[in-house]
């Protein structure tokens, strides 16, 4: 897949590569206790300030979500690690969707808008490829978002000390 992709524009958002100007928002995102609730906890701000690269997240499959010129979240489309539970192919190799948003952006439909655009881009880049999603079952918002985006539950299992919801989105043939 060609990377970097041109910015993806939706009605309200821009999905783009990360830039140096996003560094402080990355620190805020990963230091936020609210964001860390279902992803293993937050990280100490001082540690993030020391260790975050000048341009965090610059790699294929990583999108910054921008609203009115400022980063409000991120989306990842990464290969699901073969040693983890949750696969829809015998040998694994599926792409996994992940997203995180700053708390001030929650509840406004940005996640559905941004993830839908990223999934549409992915379907155009790799037609017919399934995308998987895994989240804690207790994360009601993420499970509802998965259903809204067309993910169907495949299984639930225990991982990282919590029940996980695992689903797949298979694009139409």
Biotite code that builds the C-alpha atoms (Angstrom):
import biotite.structure as struc

atoms = struc.array([
    struc.Atom([0.000, 0.000, 0.000], chain_id="A", res_id=1, res_name="UNK", atom_name="CA", element="C"),
    struc.Atom([1.312, 3.442, -0.895], chain_id="A", res_id=2, res_name="UNK", atom_name="CA", element="C"),
    struc.Atom([2.340, 5.549, 2.076], chain_id="A", res_id=3, res_name="UNK", atom_name="CA", element="C"),
    struc.Atom([2.099, 8.307, 2.980], chain_id="A", res_id=4, res_name="UNK", atom_name="CA", element="C"),
    struc.Atom([-1.390, 8.679, 1.678], chain_id="A", res_id=5, res_name="UNK", atom_name="CA", element="C"),
    struc.Atom([-2.783, 12.052, 0.703], chain_id="A", res_id=6, res_name="UNK", atom_name="CA", element="C"),
    struc.Atom([-4.828, 13.579, 3.528], chain_id="A", res_id=7, res_name="UNK", atom_name="CA", element="C"),
    struc.Atom([-8.331, 12.138, 3.755], chain_id="A", res_id=8, res_name="UNK", atom_name="CA", element="C"),
    struc.Atom([-11.022, 14.762, 4.227], chain_id="A", res_id=9, res_name="UNK", atom_name="CA", element="C"),
    struc.Atom([-14.437, 14.148, 5.708], chain_id="A", res_id=10, res_name="UNK", atom_name="CA", element="C"),
    struc.Atom([-17.218, 16.613, 6.382], chain_id="A", res_id=11, res_name="UNK", atom_name="CA", element="C"),
    struc.Atom([-15.501, 17.869, 9.569], chain_id="A", res_id=12, res_name="UNK", atom_name="CA", element="C"),
    struc.Atom([-12.138, 16.138, 9.855], chain_id="A", res_id=13, res_name="UNK", atom_name="CA", element="C"),
    struc.Atom([-8.814, 15.570, 8.153], chain_id="A", res_id=14, res_name="UNK", atom_name="CA", element="C"),
    struc.Atom([-6.923, 12.282, 8.495], chain_id="A", res_id=15, res_name="UNK", atom_name="CA", element="C"),
    struc.Atom([-3.239, 12.834, 7.808], chain_id="A", res_id=16, res_name="UNK", atom_name="CA", element="C"),
    struc.Atom([0.325, 11.883, 8.674], chain_id="A", res_id=17, res_name="UNK", atom_name="CA", element="C"),
    struc.Atom([1.604, 13.071, 12.013], chain_id="A", res_id=18, res_name="UNK", atom_name="CA", element="C"),
    struc.Atom([3.721, 16.209, 12.221], chain_id="A", res_id=19, res_name="UNK", atom_name="CA", element="C"),
    struc.Atom([5.945, 17.813, 14.863], chain_id="A", res_id=20, res_name="UNK", atom_name="CA", element="C"),
    struc.Atom([3.080, 20.152, 15.836], chain_id="A", res_id=21, res_name="UNK", atom_name="CA", element="C"),
    struc.Atom([1.098, 17.094, 17.082], chain_id="A", res_id=22, res_name="UNK", atom_name="CA", element="C"),
    struc.Atom([3.623, 16.112, 19.759], chain_id="A", res_id=23, res_name="UNK", atom_name="CA", element="C"),
    struc.Atom([1.903, 17.875, 22.678], chain_id="A", res_id=24, res_name="UNK", atom_name="CA", element="C"),
    struc.Atom([-1.474, 16.343, 21.749], chain_id="A", res_id=25, res_name="UNK", atom_name="CA", element="C"),
    struc.Atom([0.163, 12.882, 21.691], chain_id="A", res_id=26, res_name="UNK", atom_name="CA", element="C"),
    struc.Atom([1.540, 13.473, 25.178], chain_id="A", res_id=27, res_name="UNK", atom_name="CA", element="C"),
    struc.Atom([-1.887, 14.613, 26.357], chain_id="A", res_id=28, res_name="UNK", atom_name="CA", element="C"),
    struc.Atom([-3.566, 11.584, 24.748], chain_id="A", res_id=29, res_name="UNK", atom_name="CA", element="C"),
    struc.Atom([-1.288, 8.972, 26.327], chain_id="A", res_id=30, res_name="UNK", atom_name="CA", element="C"),
    struc.Atom([-1.149, 10.753, 29.715], chain_id="A", res_id=31, res_name="UNK", atom_name="CA", element="C"),
    struc.Atom([-4.945, 10.999, 29.997], chain_id="A", res_id=32, res_name="UNK", atom_name="CA", element="C"),
    struc.Atom([-6.429, 8.727, 32.692], chain_id="A", res_id=33, res_name="UNK", atom_name="CA", element="C"),
    struc.Atom([-9.784, 8.774, 30.848], chain_id="A", res_id=34, res_name="UNK", atom_name="CA", element="C"),
    struc.Atom([-8.186, 7.613, 27.582], chain_id="A", res_id=35, res_name="UNK", atom_name="CA", element="C"),
    struc.Atom([-6.144, 4.987, 29.434], chain_id="A", res_id=36, res_name="UNK", atom_name="CA", element="C"),
    struc.Atom([-9.181, 3.358, 31.066], chain_id="A", res_id=37, res_name="UNK", atom_name="CA", element="C"),
    struc.Atom([-9.502, 0.544, 28.497], chain_id="A", res_id=38, res_name="UNK", atom_name="CA", element="C"),
    struc.Atom([-5.968, 0.466, 27.065], chain_id="A", res_id=39, res_name="UNK", atom_name="CA", element="C"),
    struc.Atom([-3.867, -0.514, 30.044], chain_id="A", res_id=40, res_name="UNK", atom_name="CA", element="C"),
    struc.Atom([-3.762, 2.831, 31.824], chain_id="A", res_id=41, res_name="UNK", atom_name="CA", element="C"),
    struc.Atom([-2.193, 6.196, 31.233], chain_id="A", res_id=42, res_name="UNK", atom_name="CA", element="C"),
    struc.Atom([1.532, 6.911, 31.197], chain_id="A", res_id=43, res_name="UNK", atom_name="CA", element="C"),
    struc.Atom([3.275, 9.540, 33.307], chain_id="A", res_id=44, res_name="UNK", atom_name="CA", element="C"),
    struc.Atom([3.371, 12.897, 31.495], chain_id="A", res_id=45, res_name="UNK", atom_name="CA", element="C"),
    struc.Atom([7.034, 13.513, 32.446], chain_id="A", res_id=46, res_name="UNK", atom_name="CA", element="C"),
    struc.Atom([8.042, 10.163, 30.927], chain_id="A", res_id=47, res_name="UNK", atom_name="CA", element="C"),
    struc.Atom([6.124, 10.945, 27.741], chain_id="A", res_id=48, res_name="UNK", atom_name="CA", element="C"),
    struc.Atom([7.680, 14.425, 27.515], chain_id="A", res_id=49, res_name="UNK", atom_name="CA", element="C"),
    struc.Atom([11.153, 12.837, 27.717], chain_id="A", res_id=50, res_name="UNK", atom_name="CA", element="C"),
    struc.Atom([10.561, 9.862, 25.414], chain_id="A", res_id=51, res_name="UNK", atom_name="CA", element="C"),
    struc.Atom([8.118, 10.985, 22.710], chain_id="A", res_id=52, res_name="UNK", atom_name="CA", element="C"),
    struc.Atom([9.867, 11.485, 19.385], chain_id="A", res_id=53, res_name="UNK", atom_name="CA", element="C"),
    struc.Atom([9.744, 14.865, 17.686], chain_id="A", res_id=54, res_name="UNK", atom_name="CA", element="C"),
    struc.Atom([7.164, 13.459, 15.253], chain_id="A", res_id=55, res_name="UNK", atom_name="CA", element="C"),
    struc.Atom([5.260, 10.693, 17.085], chain_id="A", res_id=56, res_name="UNK", atom_name="CA", element="C"),
    struc.Atom([3.475, 8.039, 15.086], chain_id="A", res_id=57, res_name="UNK", atom_name="CA", element="C"),
    struc.Atom([5.012, 8.669, 11.681], chain_id="A", res_id=58, res_name="UNK", atom_name="CA", element="C"),
    struc.Atom([4.628, 5.260, 10.032], chain_id="A", res_id=59, res_name="UNK", atom_name="CA", element="C"),
    struc.Atom([2.406, 3.465, 7.504], chain_id="A", res_id=60, res_name="UNK", atom_name="CA", element="C"),
    struc.Atom([-1.144, 2.905, 8.714], chain_id="A", res_id=61, res_name="UNK", atom_name="CA", element="C"),
    struc.Atom([-1.077, 5.719, 11.267], chain_id="A", res_id=62, res_name="UNK", atom_name="CA", element="C"),
    struc.Atom([-3.415, 8.685, 10.881], chain_id="A", res_id=63, res_name="UNK", atom_name="CA", element="C"),
    struc.Atom([-3.700, 11.814, 12.981], chain_id="A", res_id=64, res_name="UNK", atom_name="CA", element="C"),
    struc.Atom([-7.294, 13.019, 13.214], chain_id="A", res_id=65, res_name="UNK", atom_name="CA", element="C"),
    struc.Atom([-7.458, 16.770, 12.899], chain_id="A", res_id=66, res_name="UNK", atom_name="CA", element="C"),
    struc.Atom([-10.362, 19.101, 13.651], chain_id="A", res_id=67, res_name="UNK", atom_name="CA", element="C"),
    struc.Atom([-10.035, 22.805, 12.855], chain_id="A", res_id=68, res_name="UNK", atom_name="CA", element="C"),
    struc.Atom([-6.247, 22.507, 12.541], chain_id="A", res_id=69, res_name="UNK", atom_name="CA", element="C"),
    struc.Atom([-5.641, 20.624, 15.811], chain_id="A", res_id=70, res_name="UNK", atom_name="CA", element="C"),
    struc.Atom([-5.085, 16.943, 16.549], chain_id="A", res_id=71, res_name="UNK", atom_name="CA", element="C"),
    struc.Atom([-8.005, 15.377, 18.440], chain_id="A", res_id=72, res_name="UNK", atom_name="CA", element="C"),
    struc.Atom([-7.084, 11.702, 18.077], chain_id="A", res_id=73, res_name="UNK", atom_name="CA", element="C"),
    struc.Atom([-5.425, 8.971, 16.075], chain_id="A", res_id=74, res_name="UNK", atom_name="CA", element="C"),
    struc.Atom([-6.299, 5.905, 14.022], chain_id="A", res_id=75, res_name="UNK", atom_name="CA", element="C"),
    struc.Atom([-4.089, 2.894, 13.405], chain_id="A", res_id=76, res_name="UNK", atom_name="CA", element="C"),
    struc.Atom([-4.399, 0.196, 10.771], chain_id="A", res_id=77, res_name="UNK", atom_name="CA", element="C"),
    struc.Atom([-1.732, -2.314, 11.820], chain_id="A", res_id=78, res_name="UNK", atom_name="CA", element="C"),
    struc.Atom([-1.108, -6.038, 11.351], chain_id="A", res_id=79, res_name="UNK", atom_name="CA", element="C"),
    struc.Atom([-2.551, -7.957, 14.314], chain_id="A", res_id=80, res_name="UNK", atom_name="CA", element="C"),
    struc.Atom([0.277, -9.705, 16.132], chain_id="A", res_id=81, res_name="UNK", atom_name="CA", element="C"),
    struc.Atom([0.247, -13.414, 15.214], chain_id="A", res_id=82, res_name="UNK", atom_name="CA", element="C"),
    struc.Atom([0.815, -14.576, 18.809], chain_id="A", res_id=83, res_name="UNK", atom_name="CA", element="C"),
    struc.Atom([-2.292, -12.838, 20.156], chain_id="A", res_id=84, res_name="UNK", atom_name="CA", element="C"),
    struc.Atom([-5.696, -14.450, 20.415], chain_id="A", res_id=85, res_name="UNK", atom_name="CA", element="C"),
    struc.Atom([-8.269, -13.309, 17.897], chain_id="A", res_id=86, res_name="UNK", atom_name="CA", element="C"),
    struc.Atom([-7.775, -14.059, 14.232], chain_id="A", res_id=87, res_name="UNK", atom_name="CA", element="C"),
    struc.Atom([-10.102, -14.798, 11.330], chain_id="A", res_id=88, res_name="UNK", atom_name="CA", element="C"),
    struc.Atom([-7.470, -16.458, 9.141], chain_id="A", res_id=89, res_name="UNK", atom_name="CA", element="C"),
    struc.Atom([-5.587, -19.613, 10.143], chain_id="A", res_id=90, res_name="UNK", atom_name="CA", element="C"),
    struc.Atom([-2.195, -17.898, 9.825], chain_id="A", res_id=91, res_name="UNK", atom_name="CA", element="C"),
    struc.Atom([-3.320, -14.468, 11.017], chain_id="A", res_id=92, res_name="UNK", atom_name="CA", element="C"),
    struc.Atom([-2.115, -11.477, 9.033], chain_id="A", res_id=93, res_name="UNK", atom_name="CA", element="C"),
    struc.Atom([-5.271, -9.419, 9.372], chain_id="A", res_id=94, res_name="UNK", atom_name="CA", element="C"),
    struc.Atom([-5.205, -5.644, 9.664], chain_id="A", res_id=95, res_name="UNK", atom_name="CA", element="C"),
    struc.Atom([-6.476, -4.330, 12.980], chain_id="A", res_id=96, res_name="UNK", atom_name="CA", element="C"),
    struc.Atom([-8.247, -0.993, 13.430], chain_id="A", res_id=97, res_name="UNK", atom_name="CA", element="C"),
    struc.Atom([-7.467, 1.025, 16.522], chain_id="A", res_id=98, res_name="UNK", atom_name="CA", element="C"),
    struc.Atom([-8.403, 4.545, 17.542], chain_id="A", res_id=99, res_name="UNK", atom_name="CA", element="C"),
    struc.Atom([-7.994, 6.912, 20.463], chain_id="A", res_id=100, res_name="UNK", atom_name="CA", element="C"),
    struc.Atom([-9.457, 10.377, 20.963], chain_id="A", res_id=101, res_name="UNK", atom_name="CA", element="C"),
    struc.Atom([-8.826, 13.146, 23.450], chain_id="A", res_id=102, res_name="UNK", atom_name="CA", element="C"),
    struc.Atom([-11.714, 13.270, 25.948], chain_id="A", res_id=103, res_name="UNK", atom_name="CA", element="C"),
    struc.Atom([-12.912, 16.711, 24.799], chain_id="A", res_id=104, res_name="UNK", atom_name="CA", element="C"),
    struc.Atom([-13.680, 15.128, 21.394], chain_id="A", res_id=105, res_name="UNK", atom_name="CA", element="C"),
    struc.Atom([-15.800, 12.266, 22.772], chain_id="A", res_id=106, res_name="UNK", atom_name="CA", element="C"),
    struc.Atom([-19.526, 12.022, 22.071], chain_id="A", res_id=107, res_name="UNK", atom_name="CA", element="C"),
    struc.Atom([-19.615, 14.097, 18.876], chain_id="A", res_id=108, res_name="UNK", atom_name="CA", element="C"),
    struc.Atom([-19.512, 11.350, 16.233], chain_id="A", res_id=109, res_name="UNK", atom_name="CA", element="C"),
    struc.Atom([-15.889, 12.009, 15.267], chain_id="A", res_id=110, res_name="UNK", atom_name="CA", element="C"),
    struc.Atom([-14.838, 8.388, 15.831], chain_id="A", res_id=111, res_name="UNK", atom_name="CA", element="C"),
    struc.Atom([-17.461, 7.000, 13.454], chain_id="A", res_id=112, res_name="UNK", atom_name="CA", element="C"),
    struc.Atom([-16.672, 9.674, 10.866], chain_id="A", res_id=113, res_name="UNK", atom_name="CA", element="C"),
    struc.Atom([-12.896, 9.229, 11.041], chain_id="A", res_id=114, res_name="UNK", atom_name="CA", element="C"),
    struc.Atom([-12.853, 5.421, 11.309], chain_id="A", res_id=115, res_name="UNK", atom_name="CA", element="C"),
    struc.Atom([-15.392, 5.124, 8.481], chain_id="A", res_id=116, res_name="UNK", atom_name="CA", element="C"),
    struc.Atom([-13.158, 7.252, 6.257], chain_id="A", res_id=117, res_name="UNK", atom_name="CA", element="C"),
    struc.Atom([-10.049, 5.232, 7.183], chain_id="A", res_id=118, res_name="UNK", atom_name="CA", element="C"),
    struc.Atom([-11.872, 1.956, 6.497], chain_id="A", res_id=119, res_name="UNK", atom_name="CA", element="C"),
    struc.Atom([-13.088, 3.259, 3.131], chain_id="A", res_id=120, res_name="UNK", atom_name="CA", element="C"),
    struc.Atom([-9.515, 4.270, 2.263], chain_id="A", res_id=121, res_name="UNK", atom_name="CA", element="C"),
    struc.Atom([-8.237, 0.830, 3.327], chain_id="A", res_id=122, res_name="UNK", atom_name="CA", element="C"),
    struc.Atom([-10.911, -0.975, 1.275], chain_id="A", res_id=123, res_name="UNK", atom_name="CA", element="C"),
    struc.Atom([-9.805, 1.028, -1.769], chain_id="A", res_id=124, res_name="UNK", atom_name="CA", element="C"),
    struc.Atom([-6.115, 0.312, -1.131], chain_id="A", res_id=125, res_name="UNK", atom_name="CA", element="C"),
    struc.Atom([-6.583, -3.414, -0.381], chain_id="A", res_id=126, res_name="UNK", atom_name="CA", element="C"),
    struc.Atom([-9.946, -4.512, -1.803], chain_id="A", res_id=127, res_name="UNK", atom_name="CA", element="C"),
    struc.Atom([-11.538, -7.536, -0.162], chain_id="A", res_id=128, res_name="UNK", atom_name="CA", element="C"),
    struc.Atom([-9.193, -7.578, 2.851], chain_id="A", res_id=129, res_name="UNK", atom_name="CA", element="C"),
    struc.Atom([-10.882, -8.055, 6.224], chain_id="A", res_id=130, res_name="UNK", atom_name="CA", element="C"),
    struc.Atom([-10.226, -5.680, 9.100], chain_id="A", res_id=131, res_name="UNK", atom_name="CA", element="C"),
    struc.Atom([-10.426, -6.814, 12.717], chain_id="A", res_id=132, res_name="UNK", atom_name="CA", element="C"),
    struc.Atom([-11.049, -4.863, 15.905], chain_id="A", res_id=133, res_name="UNK", atom_name="CA", element="C"),
    struc.Atom([-10.451, -5.844, 19.515], chain_id="A", res_id=134, res_name="UNK", atom_name="CA", element="C"),
    struc.Atom([-11.560, -3.884, 22.563], chain_id="A", res_id=135, res_name="UNK", atom_name="CA", element="C"),
    struc.Atom([-12.469, -4.582, 26.138], chain_id="A", res_id=136, res_name="UNK", atom_name="CA", element="C"),
    struc.Atom([-16.063, -5.802, 26.342], chain_id="A", res_id=137, res_name="UNK", atom_name="CA", element="C"),
    struc.Atom([-16.603, -3.267, 29.135], chain_id="A", res_id=138, res_name="UNK", atom_name="CA", element="C"),
    struc.Atom([-15.854, -0.425, 26.699], chain_id="A", res_id=139, res_name="UNK", atom_name="CA", element="C"),
    struc.Atom([-19.473, 0.078, 25.630], chain_id="A", res_id=140, res_name="UNK", atom_name="CA", element="C"),
    struc.Atom([-18.653, 3.050, 23.396], chain_id="A", res_id=141, res_name="UNK", atom_name="CA", element="C"),
    struc.Atom([-16.079, 1.074, 21.413], chain_id="A", res_id=142, res_name="UNK", atom_name="CA", element="C"),
    struc.Atom([-18.363, -1.950, 21.030], chain_id="A", res_id=143, res_name="UNK", atom_name="CA", element="C"),
    struc.Atom([-21.200, 0.313, 19.781], chain_id="A", res_id=144, res_name="UNK", atom_name="CA", element="C"),
    struc.Atom([-18.793, 2.042, 17.383], chain_id="A", res_id=145, res_name="UNK", atom_name="CA", element="C"),
    struc.Atom([-17.636, -1.336, 16.044], chain_id="A", res_id=146, res_name="UNK", atom_name="CA", element="C"),
    struc.Atom([-21.240, -2.320, 15.281], chain_id="A", res_id=147, res_name="UNK", atom_name="CA", element="C"),
    struc.Atom([-21.919, 1.047, 13.643], chain_id="A", res_id=148, res_name="UNK", atom_name="CA", element="C"),
    struc.Atom([-18.846, 0.554, 11.422], chain_id="A", res_id=149, res_name="UNK", atom_name="CA", element="C"),
    struc.Atom([-20.038, -2.888, 10.322], chain_id="A", res_id=150, res_name="UNK", atom_name="CA", element="C"),
    struc.Atom([-17.941, -5.143, 12.529], chain_id="A", res_id=151, res_name="UNK", atom_name="CA", element="C"),
    struc.Atom([-19.526, -8.455, 13.533], chain_id="A", res_id=152, res_name="UNK", atom_name="CA", element="C"),
    struc.Atom([-18.550, -10.157, 16.769], chain_id="A", res_id=153, res_name="UNK", atom_name="CA", element="C"),
    struc.Atom([-16.432, -13.266, 16.244], chain_id="A", res_id=154, res_name="UNK", atom_name="CA", element="C"),
    struc.Atom([-15.546, -14.159, 19.823], chain_id="A", res_id=155, res_name="UNK", atom_name="CA", element="C"),
    struc.Atom([-14.834, -12.956, 23.329], chain_id="A", res_id=156, res_name="UNK", atom_name="CA", element="C"),
    struc.Atom([-11.799, -13.992, 25.304], chain_id="A", res_id=157, res_name="UNK", atom_name="CA", element="C"),
    struc.Atom([-9.692, -13.038, 28.297], chain_id="A", res_id=158, res_name="UNK", atom_name="CA", element="C"),
    struc.Atom([-6.564, -10.955, 27.638], chain_id="A", res_id=159, res_name="UNK", atom_name="CA", element="C"),
    struc.Atom([-4.718, -8.302, 29.664], chain_id="A", res_id=160, res_name="UNK", atom_name="CA", element="C"),
    struc.Atom([-6.843, -9.205, 32.693], chain_id="A", res_id=161, res_name="UNK", atom_name="CA", element="C"),
    struc.Atom([-10.168, -8.314, 31.057], chain_id="A", res_id=162, res_name="UNK", atom_name="CA", element="C"),
    struc.Atom([-12.728, -9.787, 28.698], chain_id="A", res_id=163, res_name="UNK", atom_name="CA", element="C"),
    struc.Atom([-12.074, -8.701, 25.104], chain_id="A", res_id=164, res_name="UNK", atom_name="CA", element="C"),
    struc.Atom([-14.610, -8.234, 22.302], chain_id="A", res_id=165, res_name="UNK", atom_name="CA", element="C"),
    struc.Atom([-13.171, -9.320, 18.941], chain_id="A", res_id=166, res_name="UNK", atom_name="CA", element="C"),
    struc.Atom([-14.913, -8.609, 15.651], chain_id="A", res_id=167, res_name="UNK", atom_name="CA", element="C"),
    struc.Atom([-14.330, -8.540, 11.904], chain_id="A", res_id=168, res_name="UNK", atom_name="CA", element="C"),
    struc.Atom([-15.470, -6.283, 9.097], chain_id="A", res_id=169, res_name="UNK", atom_name="CA", element="C"),
    struc.Atom([-15.474, -8.017, 5.765], chain_id="A", res_id=170, res_name="UNK", atom_name="CA", element="C"),
    struc.Atom([-15.961, -5.654, 2.866], chain_id="A", res_id=171, res_name="UNK", atom_name="CA", element="C"),
    struc.Atom([-18.474, -6.603, 0.178], chain_id="A", res_id=172, res_name="UNK", atom_name="CA", element="C"),
    struc.Atom([-17.033, -8.679, -2.647], chain_id="A", res_id=173, res_name="UNK", atom_name="CA", element="C"),
])
